[in-house]
Amino acid sequence: MRLLKVATCSLNQWAMDFDCNAKLIKESIAKAKEAGASVRLGPELEIPGYGCEDHFLELDTVNHSWECLKDLLLGDWTDGILCSFGMPVIIGPERYNCQVFCLNRKILMIRPKLCLANDGNYRELRWFTAWKRRDQLVDFQLPLEISQALGQKSVPFGYGFMKFQDTQIYQLLNMNHFPILRAIAAEVCEELYTSDPPHSELALNGVEVIMNASGSHHQLRKLDYRVHTLIGATHSRGGVYMYSNQQGCDGSRLYYGRKTFCLDRMIFELFTFVPIAYPGNGCACVVVNGDVVAQGSQFSLKDVEVVVAQIDLDAVVSLRGSLSSFQEQASYKTKVPSVEVPYSLCLPFNLKICVSLPLKIKYHTPEEEIAFGPGCWLWDYLRRSGASGFLLPLSGGADSSSVAAIVGCMCQLVVKEIANGDEQVKADAIRIGNYKDGQYPIDSREFAKRIFYTVFMGSENR
């Protein structure tokens, strides 16, 4: 058995809030290490936040991202754990949406996104360039300040994968002359859903673990499609698929439609019936050979959620070895560039360690999605805007009642999370609700009375 413990994280990042984003990244790494994981994956563009929009065109956004990465690498955060960080990187005149792989205070390689999302709510081609040289890794010269701080001048940049040397099992068998290589690669968000996804040829090149950092918004019943796509990516060709996603509202306005709220002079609109987009609905998960073995929550008020799974990589090798068609296709595969890393990530061989077993996938009903998605979005916006509540002009129609119901759902989520011991939600609720003398929300209706106000929209007809 080649045991590998992996951690995939959903983070509630806030666009351009570099200090807060770095804090949450560090918290997720700490939790991953505490769980014994040797691989940690975070969401797409987690350092600056996914929703920076035209701020991606500013050099400051890229420079501050490098500063945060330097801070992470100068500390002990990446000691003994492979971390994938999402951030923009400029090479020559081009700007790329990248995953930066780091281990033991060094950058191993930088993987730019191959296929950009450019429909619906996404305009990635406005800010980034897609990497088109899929047959090579180029030598990227690190920024001078980063190079001097890390003692590292350059790093491989492009489409490829990493080979890690894992020898524990063979050392136990006195077979030190027979090491094996374990391969890990990235597939970034949109690439998973393309007609020719990278994970297909990566699997034929022997890659066993795919790490997908995503910034996928919520859409009604979208989770079912996403999970089935992840299952399909590993069912017919084997492999481990790690999926991470942005959680919550990162500052963008992706609800459009019918009702206007007044939030202490801040105006925003909310589509009250079927939420079109909730920026980042979490649900980090791990899939092994077509089975979901770990799944996070789809809607949560937590800033950091870490999902851990323990897997046996030999199960991937066994499945692939039993598929004749896979063997035939692998014999004439297109070669993908790779980077060799002289480091072992697998756990020592131990028969007492249990691997993560397949589990039943948790799906919310459509009614729950309609309530929880906007409810979580409202809480994020409220706690980060500095406001003290909501003002709803009542028209007496379905729109007003639906909005009120969603605010009520938000209050229930807050009280439930406080009861579960979330200190951050508790602190935010105490501040917003203006609680004194150690009091805090324990009843959702009482909390709603403190933060939710209505006015009647009178007219000559009513």
C-alpha positions as CSV (number, residue, x, y, z in Angstrom):
1,M,0.0,0.0,0.0
2,R,1.1,3.5,-0.8
3,L,-0.9,5.6,1.6
4,L,-1.4,9.3,0.9
5,K,-3.4,11.7,3.0
6,V,-4.7,14.7,1.1
7,A,-6.6,17.9,2.2
8,T,-8.7,20.0,-0.1
9,C,-10.0,23.3,1.2
10,S,-13.0,25.7,0.6
11,L,-12.1,29.2,1.7
12,N,-14.3,32.3,2.0
13,Q,-11.8,34.7,0.4
14,W,-12.5,38.4,-0.2
15,A,-11.3,40.1,-3.3
16,M,-8.3,42.3,-2.8
17,D,-8.2,41.6,1.0
18,F,-4.7,40.2,0.9
19,D,-4.2,40.1,4.7
20,C,-7.4,38.3,5.4
21,N,-6.9,35.9,2.5
22,A,-3.4,35.0,3.7
23,K,-4.7,34.4,7.2
24,L,-7.3,32.0,6.0
25,I,-4.8,30.2,3.8
26,K,-2.5,29.7,6.8
27,E,-5.4,28.5,8.8
28,S,-6.3,25.9,6.2
29,I,-2.7,24.7,6.0
30,A,-2.5,24.4,9.8
31,K,-5.7,22.3,9.8
32,A,-4.3,20.1,7.0
33,K,-1.1,19.6,8.8
34,E,-3.0,18.8,12.0
35,A,-4.9,16.1,10.2
36,G,-1.6,14.6,8.9
37,A,-2.1,15.5,5.3
38,S,0.9,15.8,3.0
39,V,-0.9,17.5,0.1
40,R,-3.0,20.7,0.5
41,L,-5.2,22.2,-2.3
42,G,-6.9,25.6,-2.1
43,P,-9.4,27.4,-4.5
44,E,-8.6,29.2,-7.7
45,L,-6.9,32.6,-7.3
46,E,-7.2,32.2,-3.6
47,I,-4.4,34.7,-2.8
48,P,-6.0,37.9,-4.3
49,G,-9.6,36.4,-4.4
50,Y,-11.3,35.3,-7.5
51,G,-13.6,38.3,-8.0
52,C,-11.0,41.0,-8.5
53,E,-12.3,41.7,-12.0
54,D,-10.5,44.7,-13.6
55,H,-8.1,44.9,-10.6
56,F,-6.4,41.9,-12.2
57,L,-5.2,44.4,-14.8
58,E,-3.3,46.4,-12.1
59,L,0.3,45.5,-11.4
60,D,-0.4,46.0,-7.7
61,T,-2.7,43.0,-7.6
62,V,0.1,40.8,-9.0
63,N,2.8,42.3,-6.8
64,H,0.7,41.9,-3.6
65,S,0.1,38.3,-4.6
66,W,3.8,37.7,-4.8
67,E,4.3,39.4,-1.4
68,C,1.7,37.0,0.2
69,L,3.3,34.0,-1.4
70,K,6.7,35.1,-0.1
71,D,5.3,35.4,3.4
72,L,3.9,31.9,3.1
73,L,7.2,30.5,1.9
74,L,9.5,32.3,4.4
75,G,7.5,30.8,7.3
76,D,7.2,27.1,8.0
77,W,3.8,26.7,6.3
78,T,5.0,24.6,3.4
79,D,7.4,22.4,5.5
80,G,6.6,18.8,4.8
81,I,3.4,19.5,2.8
82,L,2.8,20.1,-0.9
83,C,0.7,23.2,-1.3
84,S,-1.0,24.6,-4.3
85,F,-1.7,28.3,-4.3
86,G,-3.8,30.3,-6.8
87,M,-2.6,33.7,-8.0
88,P,-2.0,35.8,-11.2
89,V,1.5,35.7,-12.7
90,I,2.9,37.9,-15.4
91,I,5.5,36.4,-17.8
92,G,6.7,38.8,-20.5
93,P,3.7,40.8,-21.7
94,E,1.2,38.0,-20.8
95,R,-0.8,37.6,-17.6
96,Y,-1.8,34.1,-16.5
97,N,-4.2,32.6,-14.0
98,C,-1.9,30.2,-12.2
99,Q,-1.5,27.4,-9.6
100,V,1.8,27.7,-7.8
101,F,3.1,24.5,-6.3
102,C,5.3,24.9,-3.2
103,L,7.0,22.5,-0.9
104,N,9.6,23.0,1.9
105,R,9.8,26.8,1.3
106,K,10.5,26.4,-2.5
107,I,8.4,26.8,-5.6
108,L,8.4,23.5,-7.5
109,M,6.5,24.7,-10.7
110,I,3.9,27.2,-11.8
111,R,1.0,25.8,-13.8
112,P,-0.9,28.4,-16.0
113,K,-4.6,27.8,-16.9
114,L,-5.1,26.3,-20.3
115,C,-8.8,27.0,-20.9
116,L,-10.4,30.2,-19.6
117,A,-14.0,30.6,-18.6
118,N,-15.5,33.3,-20.8
119,D,-19.3,32.9,-20.8
120,G,-22.1,33.4,-18.3
121,N,-20.7,35.3,-15.3
122,Y,-17.1,34.8,-16.4
123,R,-14.9,37.2,-18.3
124,E,-11.4,35.6,-17.8
125,L,-10.2,36.4,-21.3
126,R,-10.6,40.1,-20.3
127,W,-7.9,39.7,-17.7
128,F,-5.8,36.6,-18.6
129,T,-4.2,34.7,-21.4
130,A,-4.6,31.0,-21.9
131,W,-1.4,29.0,-21.9
132,K,-1.1,27.4,-25.4
133,R,2.4,25.7,-25.4
134,R,1.2,22.3,-24.0
135,D,4.4,20.5,-25.2
136,Q,7.0,22.3,-23.0
137,L,7.9,23.8,-19.7
138,V,9.7,27.1,-19.9
139,D,12.2,28.6,-17.4
140,F,10.5,31.4,-15.6
141,Q,12.7,34.0,-13.8
142,L,11.2,34.8,-10.5
143,P,10.8,38.5,-9.5
144,L,14.0,39.8,-8.0
145,E,12.6,40.3,-4.5
146,I,11.2,36.8,-4.4
147,S,14.4,35.3,-5.8
148,Q,16.5,37.0,-3.2
149,A,14.2,36.0,-0.3
150,L,13.9,32.3,-1.4
151,G,17.4,31.8,-2.8
152,Q,15.7,30.5,-6.0
153,K,16.3,32.2,-9.3
154,S,13.9,30.4,-11.6
155,V,11.1,27.8,-11.8
156,P,9.5,25.6,-14.4
157,F,6.4,27.3,-15.9
158,G,3.8,25.7,-18.1
159,Y,1.7,22.6,-18.6
160,G,3.2,19.6,-16.9
161,F,3.2,17.4,-13.8
162,M,5.4,16.6,-10.9
163,K,7.0,13.3,-10.1
164,F,7.6,12.5,-6.4
165,Q,9.9,9.7,-5.3
166,D,8.2,7.4,-2.8
167,T,10.3,4.6,-1.4
168,Q,9.0,3.8,2.1
169,I,7.4,0.5,1.2
170,Y,10.5,-0.7,-0.6
171,Q,12.8,0.3,2.2
172,L,10.7,-1.9,4.6
173,L,11.1,-4.7,2.1
174,N,14.9,-4.1,1.8
175,M,14.4,-3.1,-1.8
176,N,16.0,0.3,-1.8
177,H,17.2,-0.2,-5.4
178,F,13.6,-0.2,-6.6
179,P,12.0,3.2,-6.0
180,I,8.7,4.3,-7.6
181,L,7.6,7.7,-8.8
182,R,4.2,9.1,-7.9
183,A,2.9,11.8,-10.2
184,I,0.7,14.8,-9.3
185,A,-0.7,17.4,-11.7
186,A,-3.2,20.3,-11.8
187,E,-6.4,20.8,-13.7
188,V,-7.9,24.3,-13.2
189,C,-11.6,24.8,-13.0
190,E,-12.9,25.2,-16.5
191,E,-10.5,22.7,-17.9
192,L,-12.5,19.9,-16.2
193,Y,-15.6,20.6,-18.3
194,T,-13.9,20.9,-21.8
195,S,-14.4,18.4,-24.5
196,D,-10.7,17.4,-24.3
197,P,-9.8,17.7,-20.6
198,P,-6.2,17.6,-19.5
199,H,-6.9,14.8,-17.0
200,S,-7.3,12.3,-19.8
201,E,-3.8,12.6,-21.2
202,L,-2.3,13.1,-17.8
203,A,-3.7,9.8,-16.7
204,L,-2.1,8.1,-19.7
205,N,1.2,9.7,-18.6
206,G,0.9,8.0,-15.3
207,V,-0.4,10.9,-13.2
208,E,-2.3,9.5,-10.2
209,V,-3.5,12.6,-8.4
210,I,-5.2,15.5,-10.1
211,M,-5.7,18.7,-8.1
212,N,-8.5,21.0,-9.3
213,A,-8.6,24.5,-7.9
214,S,-11.9,26.1,-8.8
215,G,-13.8,29.3,-8.5
216,S,-17.2,27.9,-9.6
217,H,-20.4,29.8,-8.8
218,H,-23.5,28.2,-7.5
219,Q,-26.3,27.4,-9.9
220,L,-29.5,25.5,-9.1
221,R,-28.7,21.7,-9.3
222,K,-25.2,22.4,-10.6
223,L,-23.6,20.2,-7.9
224,D,-25.1,17.1,-9.4
225,Y,-23.5,17.9,-12.7
226,R,-20.2,18.7,-11.2
227,V,-20.0,15.6,-9.0
228,H,-20.9,13.3,-11.9
229,T,-18.2,15.0,-14.0
230,L,-15.6,14.4,-11.3
231,I,-16.7,10.7,-11.0
232,G,-16.5,10.4,-14.8
233,A,-12.9,11.8,-14.8
234,T,-11.7,8.8,-12.7
235,H,-14.2,6.0,-13.3
236,S,-12.9,4.9,-16.7
237,R,-9.2,5.7,-16.3
238,G,-8.6,5.5,-12.6
239,G,-7.0,8.1,-10.4
240,V,-7.5,10.5,-7.5
241,Y,-9.3,13.7,-8.1
242,M,-9.1,16.5,-5.5
243,Y,-11.6,19.4,-6.0
244,S,-11.5,22.7,-4.1
245,N,-13.7,25.7,-4.5
246,Q,-14.3,29.2,-3.3
247,Q,-16.9,29.4,-0.6
248,G,-19.2,32.3,-0.2
249,C,-19.5,35.9,-1.6
250,D,-16.1,37.5,-2.3
251,G,-17.5,40.9,-3.0
252,S,-19.0,40.6,-6.4
253,R,-22.7,41.2,-7.3
254,L,-23.9,38.1,-9.0
255,Y,-27.6,38.2,-7.9
256,Y,-29.6,40.2,-10.4
257,G,-33.3,41.0,-10.5
258,R,-36.3,42.2,-8.7
259,K,-36.0,43.6,-5.2
260,T,-33.8,46.4,-4.0
261,F,-32.4,46.3,-0.4
262,C,-31.1,49.3,1.5
263,L,-28.0,48.3,3.5
264,D,-27.0,51.5,5.4
265,R,-26.8,53.4,2.1
266,M,-25.4,50.4,0.2
267,I,-27.8,49.2,-2.5
268,F,-27.7,45.8,-3.9
269,E,-30.2,43.6,-5.8
270,L,-31.3,40.1,-5.1
271,F,-33.0,37.6,-7.4
272,T,-35.5,36.1,-5.0
273,F,-36.8,33.0,-6.6
274,V,-34.1,31.0,-8.4
275,P,-30.5,32.1,-7.6
276,I,-28.6,32.4,-10.8
277,A,-25.1,32.6,-9.3
278,Y,-23.7,32.4,-5.8
279,P,-20.0,33.0,-6.0
280,G,-18.4,29.9,-4.7
281,N,-20.6,27.2,-3.1
282,G,-17.8,25.2,-1.7
283,C,-18.4,21.4,-1.7
284,A,-14.7,20.4,-1.7
285,C,-14.4,16.7,-2.4
286,V,-12.1,13.8,-3.2
287,V,-12.9,11.1,-5.7
288,V,-11.0,7.9,-6.1
289,N,-11.5,5.5,-9.0
290,G,-15.0,6.9,-9.6
291,D,-16.1,6.9,-5.9
292,V,-16.5,10.0,-3.8
293,V,-14.6,9.3,-0.5
294,A,-14.8,12.8,1.0
295,Q,-17.2,15.7,0.6
296,G,-17.5,19.1,2.2
297,S,-20.6,21.2,2.7
298,Q,-22.2,22.9,-0.2
299,F,-23.3,26.0,1.8
300,S,-21.6,27.1,4.9
301,L,-20.9,30.2,7.0
302,K,-17.4,28.9,7.8
303,D,-14.4,30.9,6.5
304,V,-12.3,27.8,6.3
305,E,-13.4,24.2,5.6
306,V,-10.8,21.4,5.2
307,V,-11.8,18.0,3.8
308,V,-9.3,15.2,4.4
309,A,-9.1,11.8,2.8
310,Q,-6.6,8.9,3.1
311,I,-6.1,7.0,-0.1
312,D,-4.1,4.0,-1.3
313,L,-2.4,4.9,-4.6
314,D,-1.9,1.2,-5.4
315,A,-5.7,1.0,-5.9
316,V,-5.2,3.4,-8.8
317,V,-2.4,1.3,-10.3
318,S,-4.4,-1.9,-9.9
319,L,-7.5,-0.5,-11.7
320,R,-5.5,0.9,-14.6
321,G,-3.6,-2.4,-15.0
322,S,-6.9,-4.2,-15.3
323,L,-8.1,-2.0,-18.2
324,S,-6.8,-3.3,-21.5
325,S,-8.0,-0.3,-23.5
326,F,-6.2,2.0,-21.1
327,Q,-3.0,0.1,-21.5
328,E,-3.2,0.2,-25.2
329,Q,-3.8,4.0,-25.3
330,A,-1.0,4.6,-22.8
331,S,1.4,2.8,-25.1
332,Y,1.2,5.6,-27.8
333,K,0.3,8.6,-25.6
334,T,1.3,12.2,-26.2
335,K,4.2,12.8,-23.7
336,V,3.5,15.6,-21.2
337,P,6.5,17.4,-19.7
338,S,7.3,16.7,-16.0
339,V,9.4,17.9,-13.1
340,E,11.2,15.5,-10.8
341,V,11.0,16.2,-7.1
342,P,13.3,14.2,-4.8
343,Y,10.9,14.0,-2.0
344,S,8.4,11.5,-0.6
345,L,4.9,12.3,0.3
346,C,3.4,8.9,1.0
347,L,2.9,7.7,4.6
348,P,5.0,4.8,6.0
349,F,3.5,1.4,5.3
350,N,1.1,0.5,8.1
351,L,-1.7,-2.1,7.9
352,K,-3.5,-0.4,10.8
353,I,-4.2,2.7,8.8
354,C,-7.6,2.7,7.1
355,V,-8.3,4.3,3.8
356,S,-11.3,6.5,3.2
357,L,-14.3,4.5,1.9
358,P,-16.9,5.5,-0.6
359,L,-19.7,7.5,0.9
360,K,-23.2,8.6,-0.1
361,I,-23.2,11.9,-1.8
362,K,-25.1,14.7,0.0
363,Y,-27.4,16.7,-2.2
364,H,-29.7,19.6,-1.1
365,T,-33.2,19.8,-2.4
366,P,-34.0,22.7,-4.8
367,E,-35.9,24.5,-2.0
368,E,-32.8,24.2,0.3
369,E,-30.5,25.5,-2.4
370,I,-32.8,28.5,-3.1
371,A,-32.8,29.4,0.7
372,F,-29.2,28.5,1.7
373,G,-27.4,30.1,-1.3
374,P,-28.8,33.6,-1.0
375,G,-28.9,33.3,2.8
376,C,-25.1,32.7,2.9
377,W,-24.5,35.5,0.4
378,L,-26.5,37.9,2.6
379,W,-24.5,37.0,5.7
380,D,-21.2,37.5,3.9
381,Y,-22.3,40.9,2.5
382,L,-23.7,42.0,5.9
383,R,-20.7,41.1,8.0
384,R,-18.1,42.5,5.7
385,S,-19.9,45.7,4.7
386,G,-19.8,47.2,8.2
387,A,-23.6,47.6,8.2
388,S,-25.9,46.8,11.1
389,G,-28.8,45.2,9.2
390,F,-31.2,45.1,6.3
391,L,-34.1,47.4,5.3
392,L,-36.8,45.8,3.2
393,P,-39.5,48.0,1.5
394,L,-42.7,45.9,1.6
395,S,-44.8,45.8,-1.5
396,G,-47.0,43.0,-0.2
397,G,-46.2,40.6,-3.0
398,A,-44.3,37.4,-3.5
399,D,-41.0,39.2,-3.8
400,S,-41.1,40.8,-0.4
401,S,-42.2,37.6,1.4
402,S,-39.5,35.6,-0.4
403,V,-36.8,38.0,0.6
404,A,-38.0,38.1,4.2
405,A,-38.0,34.3,4.2
406,I,-34.4,34.2,2.9
407,V,-33.3,36.6,5.7
408,G,-35.0,34.4,8.2
409,C,-33.1,31.4,6.8
410,M,-29.9,33.4,7.2
411,C,-30.6,34.1,10.8
412,Q,-31.3,30.4,11.4
413,L,-27.9,29.5,9.8
414,V,-26.1,32.0,12.0
415,V,-27.7,30.7,15.2
416,K,-27.0,27.1,14.2
417,E,-23.3,27.8,13.4
418,I,-22.9,29.6,16.8
419,A,-24.4,26.6,18.5
420,N,-21.8,24.4,16.7
421,G,-19.0,26.5,18.1
422,D,-18.0,28.8,15.3
423,E,-16.3,31.7,17.1
424,Q,-16.0,33.9,14.0
425,V,-19.7,33.7,13.3
426,K,-20.4,34.4,16.9
427,A,-18.1,37.5,17.0
428,D,-19.7,38.9,13.8
429,A,-23.2,38.3,15.1
430,I,-22.4,40.0,18.4
431,R,-21.0,43.1,16.6
432,I,-23.9,43.3,14.0
433,G,-26.6,42.6,16.5
434,N,-25.1,45.0,19.1
435,Y,-25.1,42.4,21.9
436,K,-23.7,43.5,25.3
437,D,-22.6,41.8,28.5
438,G,-21.5,38.5,27.0
439,Q,-24.8,37.9,25.3
440,Y,-25.1,36.5,21.8
441,P,-27.8,35.1,19.4
442,I,-29.4,31.9,20.6
443,D,-32.8,32.4,18.9
444,S,-33.1,33.2,15.2
445,R,-36.3,35.2,15.6
446,E,-34.7,37.4,18.3
447,F,-31.7,37.9,16.1
448,A,-33.9,38.9,13.1
449,K,-35.6,41.5,15.2
450,R,-32.2,43.2,15.8
451,I,-31.0,43.3,12.2
452,F,-34.1,43.2,9.9
453,Y,-36.3,46.2,9.4
454,T,-39.2,46.8,7.0
455,V,-41.2,49.8,5.8
456,F,-44.6,49.7,4.0
457,M,-44.7,51.0,0.5
458,G,-47.9,53.0,0.6
459,S,-49.7,54.3,-2.5
460,E,-53.1,55.7,-3.4
461,N,-54.3,52.1,-4.2
462,R,-53.5,50.6,-0.7
